[in-house]
Amino acid sequence: MNTYLLYSQIYVSLTSWRGKNLDKQDVQPLETIDIEQFQTDLISWFQKEQRELPWRKDKDPYKVWVSEIMLQQTRVDTVIPYFHRFLELFPEVKDLAQAEEDQVLKAWEGLGYYSRARNLQSAVKEVYEKYGGIVPNTPKEISSLKGVGPYTAGAILSIAYGIPEPAVDGNVMRVFSRILSIWDDIAKPSTRKVFETAVRELISHDNPSDFNQALMELGALICTPTSPSCLLCPVRDHCAAFHEGTQHELPIKTKNKKQKHVKMAAAILVNDKGEILIQKRPSKGLLANLWEFPNIESTISYVDEKALLEDRFASHYSGNVHLNRSIGQLEHVFSHLIWNINIYAGTIDDVSASELQNVKFVSIEELDQYAFPVPYQKMFRMYQLEKE
């Protein structure tokens, strides 16, 4: 059969997927693909071209788990040094399960999305206590762990245990939206089921580990969001979008809502011993349980803001506060909001502040023992540069 005609039929058949919840009958168009050849082309490419990454050196389920959590919404190059340090501190399930949360957050400092670290430790504690330190190898058990969603469960089961479970993330949805010409909006949670069904049909049962990793690698290196390198793609002969010329139109993804802007004011306050006041954030919510410098939300001008800060801080910490100077501004972007922070430096009487819960005075050297979110790390660097 003419190749172009064959893929045109695939394209027409697969457009019927839109807006559906697929069952076995719905995925019949997949049978027009030579599944065995698709698996061979994909896996052979991966085995020759895969990047040397530290979590690929063995298939230890704990290491795979840590790497997959770190890689969520974070670039590979950023993760590599964190992965090495984390495994040096917590080489086995037992080590992470028994660690202090502050120690775990400090090891995670700078990676962002700190709920990942807290959920990981919580789940690892359950593995240590309930499963004797052995990461579960069944979909039901592993999916019950805190912070382990369908993707992470599928990645651990397939990569570490060789179980043919789908591991569908943004990369995989992008790859299959093009290969199978799926026009469902990948930003909608319900669409994931479409791709999980497709992966179940196409996954290699002989080597699910390399198959799933190859899909991830293909999405990261070749089938990229804006400029897919189709001529370098090992499975382009199987790709409906390539043959139809629609690879630049897929995947369909609605844009996120606009980020909220929050104006803040923060201060580095020093007592007469040269110690700096820090406080711990609440145990729930954004950046939970991390440390920070005193701050408030503020919507007023610089002139009035300084006086407001002094009054607020003096009242809250029950001590005399004097802001000597402004040392600049910084902006920090989260996925859903943007902080615009005015930064001050000043002094505080520590007589009462040191008695407050979750408030401490620490030396500059001791600051390294506490986990701070990135904006407060930037703030302290600005303070040090300003002093110099």
N, C-alpha and C positions, 0 to 999 in steps of 0.2 A: 504493500500500500504506500502511496505517496506520503512522505513524512509530514509535509505541510498540511495535507488533508487530514492525516491522523490527529495532529495536534489541534487543528481547527475543531474537530469533533470533540476532543477533550475539553476545549474551551467552552463550547456550547453546552456540553453536558454539565460542566462544573458550575456554570452560572446559576444552575437550578439550586445550588447550595445556599444561595443568599437568604438570610433571615430564617433559616431552618434550624431545628435541633435534629442532628443527623442520627439515623439508625443504620443498621447493616444495609438496607436497601438503598439508602441515600448515597453510600460510598461506592456503589457499583462502578461508576466511571473510573475509579482508581485501577480497575482491572485492565484498562487499556494501556496502562504503563507496564513495562517489563520490570517488575519489582525486583527480581533477582539481579538484573543488570544495574538497576538504580543503586541497590545496596553495594554491589561490587565497585561501581565507579566512585561512589561517595567514600566508602571505607578505604579503598586503595589510595585515593588522594590524601586522606587524612593520615594514613600511616606513613606516607612519604613526606608530607608537607607540614605536619603539625608543629606548633611552637613547643619549645622545651620550657615547660612550666613546672614549678616545684611540686604542685599537687598531683602531677601526672607521673611522678617517679614511682609511686606504688598506688595501690587501689584500696588503701586503708579507709574504711568508711568514715571514721572520725575526721581524718584530714580532708576527705572529699567534702564532708559536711561543712567544716570550717571554711573551706575555700568558696563553696557555693554561697554561703551567707555573706562572706566578705565581698563577693563579686556582684551582689545585688546592687544595681544603680551606681557601680564604681568601676573605673577602668582597670584593666588587667595590670598595667604598669604601676598603678598606684597600690594595688593589692599586694604585689609580690613581696616588698620589704615588710609589710605588716604581717603577712602570712608567716614569714620566717621568724619574726620576733615573737609572734603569738605562740607558735609551736615550740619555741625555745622555753617560754614561760610555762606553757600548758601542753606538754608533749602527749598526754593521754587523757582520756575521759575523766579519770580520777582527779587529775591535777586541776582541770577546769571546774569540776564539780565542787571541789573543796576550797577554791580560791575565794578571797574577799571580793565583793562586787566592785569596790573602788579600784582594786588591782586590775580587774578585767576591763573596766572603763578606761583606766590609764593606758592599758595596752592597745585599746581601740581608739585612743585620742587622735583626732584628725581624720578618721575614716568617715565620720558623720553617720546619720541614721542610727543613733545609739540604741534604739529599741532592739536592733538586730543583736547587739552584744548581750543585752539583758535577757532576751528571749532564748538566745543560744545557750547561755549558762543555765537558765531555768530548765530547758529541755535536757541538757547534758546531766543535770542533777537527777532528773527522772530516770534517765538511762542508767546512771550509776546505781541508783537505789532500787529500781524496779527490774532492770534487765542485767544486773551484775556488770555493768560497764560495757556491754556488747550492744552496739547500735542495732536496733531491730531491722529485720530483713523482710518484713511483710508490709504491703501497702497500708493495711488497717492500723498496725501498731506505729509505724513511723509517721503516718499522717496525724496521729493523735498528739504528737509532741508539739509543744508551744513554738510557734514561729516557723513550723515546717508545713509549707503549702504544697499544692500539687507539683509545682516545678521542682522544688528542693527534694521532695520525696522521690520523684521520678529520677532525678539526677543521682541521688545516693544509691537507689536500688539498681539502676542500670549500670552505672560506672563501677561501683564497688562490689556489687553482688551479681552482676550479669543477668539481672531480671529484666525482661523486655517491657519496661514501663515507659510511657512517654514523659519527656522532660521539656515542656513547652514554655519558652520565655519569648521575649520580644524578637530576638534573633531568629528563633525557629519559626515564629509566626510570619516574619518577613520573608524567610526563605520559601515556606510553603504557600504563602499567598501568591508568590510568583510562579512557582513550579506548577501549582494546581489552579492558578487564576481564580483565587478566592477573593471576592470583593466585599466581604463582611468587614465591618469596622472593628479593627483589632483593639481599639480603646474600650470596647464594651466587654465586660467580664464574661458574658454569655458566649462570646465568639471563641473563647479558648476551647470549648467543647468541640467545635468544628475541627480545630487543628489537632486536638488530642485524638480524635477519631481517625484522622488522616495518618498520624504517626503510628497508631496501633496497627494500621493496615500495612504500612511500609517498613516498619522497624525490622532489623535483622534479629532473628531469634538466636542465631549462632554467635553474634557479636554485638549485643545491644550497647555495650560500653562504648566501643568505637563509633557506632552508628550515631548515638546521641551527641557524643563529643564532636563528631564530624559536622553535624548540623550546626552546632554552636560555633564551631570554628569557621564554617562556611559563611555564616551570617556576620561574623566579626571581621573576616579578611576579604571576602570576595563579594558576597551578596549584601553589600553595605546599603545604608538608608538612601543616600542621594546619588551615588555614582557606582552602581554595581558593575563589576569587572566581568561581564558576561563571557568574553572571549577566553578568560582564564578559568571559567567555572567547569568543574569536572562533571556536572550533571546538566549542562545546558541542553543536551540532546533530549532530556526528559522534561524540559521547562516550557510550559504553555505560554507564559508571559514573554519569554525570549522569542518564540516563534511568532507571536502576535505583535511584538513590539510594544508591549504595555508594561515592561519592567520598571519604567520610571514613574508610572502611575500607581503602582502597588508598593506597599500595602495601603489600604484605606485607613486613616487614623484621624479622628477628630482632635482638635487642639484642646489643651487643658484650659481651665478657667484662668483668668488673669490673676497674677499674684497680688496679695494684699501688702501695701506699704505700711510699715509701723515705724514711727519716729520714736527714738529712745535717747536717754541721757544716762551715762555711766561714769563712775569715778574710781580712781585708784586712791585709796585713803591709807595714810601711813600714820602709825602712832609714834610716840616719842622714843621708842626703842628701834625705830626703823622697820617695824614689821607691817605687813600689808593685810588689810581686812579682806577676807574672802567669805563667801556664803554658799551653802549647798542649795541647789534648786529643788523644788518639790519632787516627791517620789513618783508622780504621774505627770503626763503631759510632755510638751516639747523639751528635749534635752534633760529628761528626768535624771535626778541624782548626780548630775555633773556640778562642778564648782564654777563660780562666776564672781565678778566684782560687783559691788552695789550698783543698782540701776533702777530706772523707772521709765514708764512710757511718758512721753512729753510732746506736747503740740504747741508749745509757746516759743517765743524768740529767745535768742542767746542771752540777752540782757536780763530778762525775767527768769530764765531757766536756772541760772546759777543760784539765785536766791531761793527758788523753789526747791532745788536739790538740797541745799544746806538745811532748810527747814525740815524737809521730808526725812533726810538721813539722820539729823539730830534727834527727831522724834522717834524714829524707828529703832535706832541704836542707843538711845538714852545717853548720848554723849555730845560734846561740843564738836561741830564739824565746820571746817573752813576750806572752801575750794580756792586754791591759790591761782589756778590758771586753766585755760582751755588748751588741750594739746592736739586737737584735730578732730576729724570725722572719719568714719569708715562705713562702708556698706557691706552687708553680708546677705547673700541670696540663698534662701531655702527653696524647696520645690513649690511651696504654696504661699510663701510670704517673703518680704524683703525687709531686713532691719536697716534703718539709717540711724547711726549712733553718733551723738556728740559726746566727746570724751574729755574728762576733767581730771585734774590731779589736786590732791589736798591733804589735809591732816584731820585726825580724829582722836578724841580722848577715849582711851580703851577701858576705862574703869567699869562701865556697865556693858559695853558691847561684847566683851569677852565672855560674859555669862549667858548670852543668848544661845538658844539651841540652833545647831547647824551654822554657826558663825564662828570663825577662827581668825586669830592673828598669826601669820606665818612669816618667816624670813624669806628673802628672795631665793635662797638655796632650797628651802623646803617646798617652794611652789612646784618643783618638779615631781613631787610625790602625789599631786592631785591632778585629776583629769578635768581639763577645761575645754569647752567648745571652741571651735576655730575662731569665731569673732573675738573671744576674750584673749585667745593667744595673740591675735593680731594687735589687740588693744595694749597688751603688756609690752609687745615689741616696740610699739609707738612710744610708749612711756619711757622705755629704756633709751631709745634713740633721742628723744627729747631731752632727757637728763644729760646725755653725752654732749 
